[in-house]
Amino acid sequence: MSRVLLAPALALLSLLGAPPADASLLVLSYHDIRDDVARQGDVDPHAVSTQNFAAHLDWLHGNGYTAVDLDDVEAASRGVRPLPERAVLLTFDDGLRSVYTHAFPLLRAYRFPAVIAPVTGWVDLPADSHVDYAGPASHDRDDFVTWAHLREMQASGLVEVASHTDAMHYGALANPQGNVIPAAVTRIYDPAADAYETAAQYLARVRADLTASAAAIERELGQPPRAIVWPYAAYSQRTNAIADGLGMRFSFDLEGTRQERLAGADLHGLSRLLVTGNPDVVELVAELRDDADAVEPMRAVQVDLDYLYDPDPAQVERNLDALVERMHRIKPSHVFLQAFADPDGDGAADALYFPNRHLPVRADLFSRVAWQLSTRARVRVHAWMPVLAFRPAVALARALPDPEPGEVFRLDPTDPEARALITDLYEDLAIAAPVAGLHFHDDALLRERELPSLFPGNPAARTAYLIEFTHELHRAAERWRPRLATSRNLFARPVLEPASEAWFAQGLPAFLQAYDYTVVMAMPWMEHSDAPAAWLDRLADAVAAVPGAFGRTVFQLQTVDWRGGDGAGRIPNSDLPATSRRLQAAGVRHLAYYPDDFVADHPALDDAREAISARRFPYPEL
């Protein structure tokens, strides 16, 4: 780099400064190190130029980072010795040959240890075979490391070889509509048989692959791997348990930048920063300075799959395209996507939109829509599910006895059969679909006269009882999908009148402790208010009175007055951005709205985008 270019870069680095000293672990994930990487728009977005990679190592070395290996990480997890301040671990995925020809010489020069995770099937790739690796690029055997390369790097004492699976670095057919999802977390769909792998078949496939990969590494390198780097960071508790049983007690994620508090920690799902876009030193330092704990404002849209469903598959696809395009243009950060079917609108799930053990499948749509929204519209999808309001076709569990007149049908949470049925459904949901979180519906409530023997005279205990049940459902889902965020609807009345917790078994302080987000239904028309603006001001004031509540409370606005009102019950389009501005002026950070009629364009696209877009303004018109 010339002096002319170096001076402004160093000036900016001095402004950024080094990240604060701590004993956390920074893990960096690299892939391909090449001389000819395009500054922007390279065919492989994970490729880093040799010049930039050398600059990364130089900056880390010069700013007090200490490179560590898996022995150091394991010792810290056991409390044997702490990590040094600014500990950094380097990892290289896929086993491209450049890790030997370009990265390894620099690792030796700086004495930086690293974990290299090849796909063992690619190391042993037949001479006449090819791998579609990045975009249209096709790689053959000469593009990957050989066992001789790996032996040489291992013998240096700097490199530990991990598994990147034997043959699961691909997207498998995941549903009848043709979506492909990482093979390690997908029960493969067989169109000829019109059937999915069973859970047992899926787990056996994963076990066989990891066994083959571990055996190849032990045969060629003399020691089995103790780390698994899951392709696409796609894993679950079930797959990590298989890896554990084969001696691979480390695994890595691609969430966050640092792993905190290693002492006593589970070594699965260690946070990694994926180095992408060929960043120079200034860009890398800016990324490292991002506060991993900072919570970006949520902008969410709650979407009914009932609106998208149609008996005609062609119409379903047209509806899906319209929904994805609308979410792409509105650009929320999250979508709460309905996973249950309620065609009669009575609030209870009569069927589901994913394969499951207990309720009818109205259509196998949820996986398809969730994947399209997350990959095409770039939103985080939370599966919106009831907690108690499931109506099985046959009497498999006990309904809530003696409900209040007009209340939604709910199963009895004290009935073991009901709890088991609902837990099964959440597990089936997680098996079926790639989601980032769970959104618990507003049906999880208990009135004063319902189950009167359950903690009589103790509303807080009834609230805690339902919270613990949602935690049980969360744990069941997380066996198949890791790190699921949680959000739960909260009626406004317990916020405005805390004593009404006795009537709802819901409370804001308890929800804030229990969930990542509490979604308070800021819906004055639903609450029969004659002064909506003043009602919303009171609600904002009530939330503000709870310390820290604005940080994790989402105000969910309504776009339809279900009592009737203007036109077909639609609230005027202009109300949504005006209310959004009013609430933000009062200190509200997180916003959502419901419902979204993407077919009839209500709320109107421009108003929805102004109110709920997660993009920073100004942004280009799409």
Secondary structure, DSSP 8 states (H G I E B T S, - for coil): --HHHHHHHHHHHHHH------S-EEEEEE--EETT--SS--SSTT-EEHHHHHHHHHHHHHTT-EE--HHHHHHHHTTSS---TTEEEEEEEETBTHIIIIIHHHHHHHT--EEEEE-HHHHT--TT--EEEETTEEE-GGGB--HHHHHHHHHTTSEEE-B--SS--SEEE-STT--EEEGGG---EETTTTEE--HHHHHHHHHHHHHHHHHHHHHHHSS--SEE--GGG---HHHHHHHHHTT--EEB-SSSSEE---TT---SSB--EE--S---HHHHHHHHHS-TT-----EEEEE-HHHH--SSHHHHHHHHHHHHHHHHHH--SEEEEE-EE-TT-SSSBSEESS--SSS-BS-S-HHHHHHHHHHHS--EEEEEE-SS-B--SS--S-B-SS--TT----B-TT-HHHHHHHHHHHHHHHHH---SEEEE-TT----TTSSTTSSTT-HHHHHHHHHHHHHHHHHHHHTTSSS-EEEEEE-SHHHH-GGGHHHHS--HHHHHHH-SEEEEEE-TTTTT-S-HHHHHHHHHHHHHTSTTGGGTEEEEEESB-TT--STTTB--TTHHHHHHHHHHHTT--EEEEE--BTTTTBS-HHHHHHHH--S-SS----
